[in-house]
């Protein structure tokens, strides 16, 4: 229960008051409001989003938009949540309340709390990474600030779990155990809401973060991951190109794995200094994945979450991506997600191959056709893939030979180590 001896939390003085225009035009709510505003359901990601829709974001140049409480823009009020529903975000609510007027049945949680709202899930490692990126960026630029806890929402609904892969990334980046708040006991007679001494809310994932800012974060994540997994840096004088064919089971796997492996083996054998490794993503631990990628110059893999590991490679490494039939015309811009990660982490995404063959969609509705094709297996065009692989190998070997002429700079110590 709330103790009335609490000191008033400090205001955020890191930015001048003129930097926060958002609250000038909107009245700050006093009572609890729905966390999920269904009036914005047709465009849930536009503007302020349907999550805490009464409040506008704060912007810092080049960074993801955010909310911070208490601060000038919140007029010194604390952020409070009564949000424990995992199925209906409209049953969850929030309020901004002065510390001396906290409601009966509120629990005061000290320290800083990171609150994440994601339109997508935290179980998928790619989606989870995008949701955590702005928090890692905050940690990077705010004196390596660490949270006391994390509160996770997906479309306004509480989530109590996050993928092990993302948990590993967070824990090695922040250097401490990730505590996901589950609000145990909330909803009982004497515990109706939680109020936070300090809170930072990100609700647009990477949002408006500029490329150079993302590159900083990915460099930190790569450095921290290699440090945690005790990966030794490769010898900068080796005249080798290491190619990894990263396979997956089930959806979007290759129909003829042996045939695909044979193509890569033949092309690798034609290039002096080429080494091919074939691996199955499902069989690797987190550190196995980091080690494999740190030893990879060319990564070839079907579209899927396993490609998220690409940022563990050395910068300027190459990525080849494969898709089933139907994706090129139906999947929309989201299919370029690993092209984005490649660009933001300093890799070279050297193209995609979309399988042109397969069953015809039996539906007229494009959305149903995408569902039909989404998890199909991927065929093989031996001539095309052979020529493509040969071209990428030659380019990578030329790049490697050029790199050998440049004195390798010693690795920097990881940010926030």
C-alpha positions as CSV (number, residue, x, y, z in Angstrom):
1,X,0.0,0.0,0.0
2,X,1.0,3.6,-0.5
3,X,3.0,5.3,2.2
4,X,2.3,9.0,2.6
5,X,6.0,9.6,3.5
6,X,7.0,9.3,-0.2
7,X,9.2,12.1,-1.5
8,X,7.9,13.8,-4.6
9,X,9.8,12.3,-7.6
10,X,12.2,14.6,-9.3
11,X,11.2,16.3,-12.6
12,X,13.0,15.5,-15.8
13,X,15.1,18.6,-16.4
14,X,17.2,17.0,-19.1
15,X,15.4,19.1,-21.8
16,X,14.1,22.7,-21.7
17,X,10.3,23.2,-21.3
18,X,10.0,24.6,-24.8
19,X,11.0,21.1,-26.2
20,X,7.6,19.7,-25.1
21,X,4.8,21.3,-27.2
22,X,2.6,18.3,-27.1
23,X,0.8,19.0,-23.8
24,X,0.2,22.7,-24.6
25,X,-2.7,21.8,-27.0
26,X,-4.3,18.9,-25.1
27,X,-5.7,18.9,-21.6
28,X,-4.0,16.4,-19.2
29,X,-6.5,13.8,-18.0
30,X,-7.1,13.6,-14.2
31,X,-9.1,10.4,-13.9
32,X,-8.4,6.9,-15.3
33,X,-8.9,6.5,-19.1
34,X,-9.0,3.3,-21.2
35,X,-5.5,2.2,-22.2
36,X,-6.9,1.2,-25.6
37,X,-9.0,3.7,-27.5
38,X,-11.2,1.8,-29.9
39,X,-12.2,5.0,-31.7
40,X,-8.8,4.8,-33.3
41,X,-9.0,1.2,-34.3
42,X,-9.1,1.9,-38.0
43,X,-5.6,3.5,-37.8
44,X,-4.2,2.2,-34.5
45,X,-0.6,3.2,-35.3
46,X,-1.2,6.7,-36.6
47,X,-0.4,9.8,-34.6
48,X,-0.5,9.1,-30.9
49,X,-1.9,5.6,-31.5
50,X,-4.8,3.9,-29.7
51,X,-2.6,3.3,-26.7
52,X,-2.9,6.2,-24.3
53,X,-4.5,8.2,-27.1
54,X,-5.1,11.4,-25.0
55,X,-1.3,12.1,-24.8
56,X,1.1,13.2,-27.5
57,X,4.6,12.1,-27.8
58,X,7.9,13.8,-26.9
59,X,10.6,14.0,-29.5
60,X,14.3,14.2,-29.4
61,X,16.2,14.8,-32.6
62,X,16.8,11.5,-34.4
63,X,15.4,9.4,-31.6
64,X,12.2,7.3,-31.2
65,X,9.3,9.3,-29.8
66,X,8.5,8.6,-26.2
67,X,6.6,9.6,-23.0
68,X,8.4,10.2,-19.7
69,X,6.8,10.7,-16.3
70,X,7.0,12.8,-14.2
71,X,8.3,15.7,-16.3
72,X,7.5,19.2,-17.3
73,X,5.1,18.0,-20.0
74,X,3.1,15.9,-17.4
75,X,3.2,18.8,-14.9
76,X,4.9,16.7,-12.4
77,X,2.3,13.9,-12.4
78,X,3.1,10.3,-11.9
79,X,2.1,7.6,-14.4
80,X,-0.4,5.1,-12.9
81,X,-1.8,1.9,-14.4
82,X,-4.8,-0.3,-13.7
83,X,-4.0,-2.6,-16.5
84,X,-3.9,-6.4,-15.9
85,X,-6.2,-7.7,-18.6
86,X,-4.4,-10.0,-21.1
87,X,-7.3,-10.2,-23.4
88,X,-9.2,-6.9,-23.5
89,X,-7.2,-3.7,-23.6
90,X,-10.3,-1.6,-23.1
91,X,-10.5,-3.0,-19.6
92,X,-7.0,-1.6,-18.8
93,X,-6.7,2.0,-17.9
94,X,-4.1,4.7,-17.0
95,X,-4.0,8.1,-15.3
96,X,-1.5,10.9,-14.6
97,X,-1.8,11.8,-10.9
98,X,0.1,14.2,-8.6
99,X,2.1,12.2,-6.1
100,X,0.3,13.7,-3.1
101,X,-3.1,12.6,-4.5
102,X,-2.5,9.0,-5.4
103,X,-5.8,7.1,-5.2
104,X,-6.7,4.6,-2.5
105,X,-5.6,1.1,-3.3
106,X,-2.6,2.2,-5.3
107,X,0.8,0.6,-5.0
108,X,3.9,2.8,-5.4
109,X,6.7,1.2,-7.4
110,X,10.1,2.9,-6.9
111,X,12.8,3.3,-9.5
112,X,12.4,3.7,-13.2
113,X,9.9,1.5,-15.1
114,X,10.2,0.8,-18.8
115,X,6.7,0.5,-20.4
116,X,6.5,-1.0,-23.9
117,X,3.5,-1.1,-26.2
118,X,3.8,-3.1,-29.4
119,X,1.4,-3.8,-32.2
120,X,3.1,-7.1,-32.6
121,X,4.1,-9.9,-30.2
122,X,7.1,-10.4,-28.0
123,X,7.3,-14.1,-28.7
124,X,8.7,-13.5,-32.2
125,X,12.4,-12.6,-31.9
126,X,12.3,-10.0,-34.7
127,X,9.2,-8.2,-33.4
128,X,10.5,-8.4,-29.9
129,X,13.8,-6.9,-30.9
130,X,12.1,-4.0,-32.6
131,X,10.0,-3.3,-29.5
132,X,13.2,-3.3,-27.3
133,X,15.4,-1.2,-29.7
134,X,14.2,2.2,-28.3
135,X,14.9,1.1,-24.8
136,X,18.4,0.1,-25.7
137,X,18.8,3.4,-27.4
138,X,17.6,5.2,-24.3
139,X,20.1,3.2,-22.2
140,X,22.9,4.1,-24.7
141,X,22.3,7.9,-24.4
142,X,21.1,8.4,-20.9
143,X,24.1,7.4,-18.9
144,X,23.5,3.6,-19.2
145,X,20.3,4.0,-17.2
146,X,18.8,0.7,-16.0
147,X,15.2,0.0,-15.2
148,X,13.8,-1.6,-12.0
149,X,11.2,-3.4,-14.1
150,X,9.6,-3.8,-17.5
151,X,5.8,-3.6,-18.3
152,X,4.8,-5.1,-21.6
153,X,1.7,-4.5,-23.6
154,X,0.6,-5.7,-27.0
155,X,-2.3,-3.7,-28.4
156,X,-3.1,-2.5,-25.0
157,X,-3.2,-6.0,-23.4
158,X,-0.7,-7.1,-20.7
159,X,2.0,-9.6,-21.7
160,X,3.9,-11.4,-19.0
161,X,6.3,-13.3,-21.1
162,X,8.9,-12.5,-23.8
163,X,11.0,-14.8,-25.9
164,X,14.2,-16.2,-24.4
165,X,16.3,-14.8,-27.3
166,X,15.0,-11.2,-26.6
167,X,15.5,-11.7,-22.9
168,X,19.1,-12.7,-23.5
169,X,19.6,-9.5,-25.6
170,X,18.1,-7.3,-22.9
171,X,20.0,-8.9,-20.0
172,X,23.4,-8.8,-21.6
173,X,22.8,-5.2,-22.8
174,X,21.6,-3.9,-19.5
175,X,23.9,-6.1,-17.4
176,X,21.1,-7.3,-15.1
177,X,18.1,-9.7,-15.0
178,X,15.1,-8.6,-16.9
179,X,12.2,-8.3,-14.5
180,X,8.8,-8.4,-16.3
181,X,6.1,-6.9,-14.1
182,X,3.1,-9.2,-13.7
183,X,1.2,-7.1,-11.2
184,X,0.7,-10.1,-8.8
185,X,-2.3,-9.4,-6.6
186,X,-3.6,-6.5,-8.7
187,X,-7.4,-6.3,-8.8
188,X,-7.8,-7.4,-5.2
189,X,-9.6,-5.1,-2.7
190,X,-6.5,-3.4,-1.4
191,X,-4.6,-3.2,-4.7
192,X,-6.4,-1.5,-7.6
193,X,-3.6,0.3,-9.4
194,X,0.2,0.8,-9.6
195,X,1.9,4.2,-9.7
196,X,5.5,4.5,-10.8
197,X,8.2,6.8,-9.3
198,X,9.5,7.2,-12.9
199,X,8.3,5.7,-16.1
200,X,9.5,5.8,-19.8
201,X,6.9,4.7,-22.4
202,X,7.7,3.7,-26.0
203,X,4.7,2.8,-28.1
204,X,6.0,3.0,-31.7
205,X,8.9,0.5,-31.6
206,X,11.8,2.3,-33.4
207,X,9.4,5.0,-34.6
208,X,11.2,8.0,-36.0
209,X,14.7,6.9,-34.9
210,X,17.2,7.8,-37.6
211,X,19.5,5.3,-39.3
212,X,22.7,6.5,-37.6
213,X,21.0,6.1,-34.2
214,X,20.0,2.6,-35.1
215,X,23.5,1.8,-36.2
216,X,24.8,2.9,-32.8
217,X,22.4,0.6,-31.0
218,X,23.1,-2.4,-33.2
219,X,26.8,-1.9,-32.7
220,X,26.3,-1.9,-29.0
221,X,24.1,-5.1,-29.2
222,X,26.6,-6.9,-31.4
223,X,29.5,-5.9,-29.1
224,X,27.7,-6.8,-25.9
225,X,26.5,-10.2,-27.4
226,X,30.0,-11.1,-28.5
227,X,31.5,-10.1,-25.1
228,X,28.8,-12.1,-23.2
229,X,29.4,-15.2,-25.4
230,X,33.2,-14.8,-25.1
231,X,33.6,-14.6,-28.9
232,X,37.2,-14.0,-30.0
233,X,37.5,-11.6,-32.8
234,X,38.6,-13.1,-36.1
235,X,42.1,-12.8,-37.5
236,X,42.0,-9.8,-39.7
237,X,44.7,-11.3,-42.0
238,X,42.8,-14.5,-43.0
239,X,42.2,-14.9,-46.7
240,X,38.9,-16.8,-46.3
241,X,35.2,-16.3,-47.2
242,X,33.0,-18.1,-44.8
243,X,29.5,-18.8,-46.0
244,X,26.6,-20.1,-43.8
245,X,23.5,-21.7,-45.2
246,X,21.1,-21.3,-42.3
247,X,18.1,-23.7,-42.7
248,X,14.8,-23.9,-40.9
249,X,12.2,-26.6,-40.3
250,X,8.5,-26.5,-41.3
251,X,7.2,-23.2,-42.7
252,X,9.3,-21.5,-45.4
253,X,11.8,-24.3,-45.3
254,X,13.4,-25.6,-48.6
255,X,11.4,-28.4,-50.3
256,X,14.7,-30.0,-51.4
257,X,17.3,-29.2,-48.7
258,X,19.8,-31.6,-50.2
259,X,19.5,-29.9,-53.6
260,X,20.0,-26.4,-52.2
261,X,23.0,-27.6,-50.1
262,X,24.5,-29.2,-53.3
263,X,24.3,-25.9,-55.2
264,X,26.1,-23.9,-52.5
265,X,28.7,-26.7,-52.1
266,X,29.5,-26.6,-55.8
267,X,29.8,-22.9,-56.0
268,X,31.9,-22.6,-52.8
269,X,34.2,-25.3,-54.2
270,X,35.0,-23.1,-57.2
271,X,36.4,-20.3,-55.0
272,X,39.7,-20.7,-53.3
273,X,39.4,-19.9,-49.7
274,X,35.6,-20.4,-49.5
275,X,34.3,-22.4,-46.5
276,X,30.6,-23.5,-46.3
277,X,28.8,-24.3,-43.1
278,X,25.3,-25.7,-43.1
279,X,23.3,-25.2,-39.9
280,X,19.8,-25.6,-38.5
281,X,18.5,-22.5,-36.6
282,X,16.3,-24.5,-34.3
283,X,19.3,-26.5,-32.9
284,X,21.4,-23.5,-31.8
285,X,21.6,-21.9,-28.4
286,X,21.8,-18.1,-28.1
287,X,25.6,-18.1,-27.9
288,X,25.8,-20.7,-30.7
289,X,23.9,-18.3,-32.9
290,X,26.2,-15.4,-32.0
291,X,29.3,-17.5,-32.6
292,X,28.1,-18.8,-35.9
293,X,27.2,-15.3,-37.2
294,X,30.4,-13.8,-36.0
295,X,32.2,-16.4,-38.2
296,X,30.0,-15.7,-41.2
297,X,30.8,-13.5,-44.2
298,X,27.8,-14.5,-46.4
299,X,24.5,-15.6,-44.8
300,X,22.0,-17.4,-47.0
301,X,18.6,-18.3,-45.4
302,X,14.9,-18.4,-46.0
303,X,12.8,-15.4,-44.8
304,X,12.1,-16.0,-41.1
305,X,12.9,-15.0,-37.5
306,X,16.3,-16.8,-37.7
307,X,17.6,-14.0,-40.0
308,X,17.3,-11.6,-37.0
309,X,20.7,-12.9,-36.0
310,X,22.3,-11.3,-39.0
311,X,23.4,-8.2,-37.0
312,X,25.9,-10.4,-35.0
313,X,28.0,-10.7,-38.2
314,X,31.0,-8.4,-38.9
315,X,29.8,-5.1,-40.6
316,X,29.7,-5.2,-44.4
317,X,29.0,-9.0,-44.4
318,X,26.4,-10.2,-47.0
319,X,22.9,-11.5,-46.7
320,X,21.0,-13.6,-49.3
321,X,17.2,-14.2,-48.6
322,X,14.7,-16.7,-50.0
323,X,10.9,-16.5,-50.2
324,X,8.1,-18.9,-51.1
325,X,5.7,-18.2,-54.0
326,X,3.2,-15.4,-53.4
327,X,5.2,-13.2,-51.1
328,X,6.5,-10.8,-53.7
329,X,3.1,-9.6,-54.7
330,X,1.1,-10.1,-51.5
331,X,3.3,-9.7,-48.5
332,X,3.6,-5.9,-48.6
333,X,6.5,-3.8,-47.3
334,X,6.9,-5.9,-44.2
335,X,8.7,-8.6,-46.2
336,X,11.7,-6.1,-46.4
337,X,12.2,-6.3,-42.7
338,X,15.6,-8.1,-43.0
339,X,16.7,-5.6,-45.6
340,X,16.0,-2.9,-43.0
341,X,18.0,-4.7,-40.3
342,X,20.8,-5.2,-42.7
343,X,20.9,-1.5,-43.5
344,X,20.7,-0.5,-39.9
345,X,23.3,-2.9,-38.7
346,X,25.9,-2.2,-41.4
347,X,25.3,-5.4,-43.5
348,X,25.0,-5.8,-47.3
349,X,21.6,-7.3,-48.2
350,X,22.5,-8.6,-51.7
351,X,19.1,-9.6,-52.9
352,X,16.1,-11.9,-52.6
353,X,14.9,-14.9,-54.5
354,X,11.1,-15.5,-54.7
355,X,10.0,-18.9,-55.8
356,X,7.9,-18.4,-58.9
357,X,6.4,-22.0,-58.8
358,X,3.7,-23.4,-56.6
359,X,0.0,-24.0,-56.2
360,X,-2.4,-21.3,-57.5
361,X,-4.3,-19.5,-54.8
362,X,-7.9,-20.7,-54.8
363,X,-9.3,-17.4,-53.4
364,X,-10.0,-14.0,-54.9
365,X,-9.4,-12.2,-51.6
366,X,-5.7,-11.2,-51.5
367,X,-5.6,-11.4,-47.7
368,X,-6.7,-15.0,-47.9
369,X,-4.1,-15.7,-50.6
370,X,-1.4,-14.3,-48.4
371,X,-2.5,-16.7,-45.6
372,X,-2.5,-19.5,-48.2
373,X,1.1,-18.8,-49.3
374,X,2.6,-17.5,-46.0
375,X,4.1,-20.7,-44.7
376,X,4.7,-22.6,-47.9
377,X,8.0,-24.3,-48.6
378,X,10.5,-22.8,-51.0
379,X,11.5,-24.5,-54.3
380,X,14.8,-24.2,-56.1
381,X,16.0,-22.8,-59.5
382,X,19.4,-24.4,-59.7
383,X,20.8,-22.2,-62.5
384,X,19.6,-18.9,-61.0
385,X,20.8,-19.7,-57.5
386,X,24.2,-21.0,-58.8
387,X,24.8,-17.8,-60.8
388,X,23.6,-15.6,-57.9
389,X,25.8,-17.4,-55.4
390,X,28.8,-17.3,-57.7
391,X,28.4,-13.5,-58.1
392,X,28.1,-12.9,-54.3
393,X,31.1,-15.1,-53.6
394,X,33.3,-13.2,-56.0
395,X,32.2,-9.8,-54.7
396,X,32.8,-11.0,-51.1
397,X,36.2,-12.3,-51.9
398,X,37.2,-9.1,-53.6
399,X,35.9,-7.1,-50.6
400,X,37.9,-9.4,-48.3
401,X,41.1,-8.9,-50.3
402,X,40.6,-5.2,-50.2
403,X,40.0,-5.3,-46.4
404,X,43.3,-7.2,-45.9
405,X,45.1,-4.1,-47.3
406,X,43.6,-1.9,-44.6
407,X,45.1,-2.0,-41.1
408,X,42.4,-3.5,-38.9
409,X,41.4,-1.1,-36.0
410,X,41.4,-2.6,-32.5
411,X,37.9,-3.4,-31.2
412,X,36.4,-0.7,-29.0
413,X,35.1,-1.4,-25.6
414,X,31.4,-1.9,-25.6
415,X,29.3,1.1,-24.7
416,X,28.0,0.8,-21.1
417,X,30.3,-2.0,-20.2
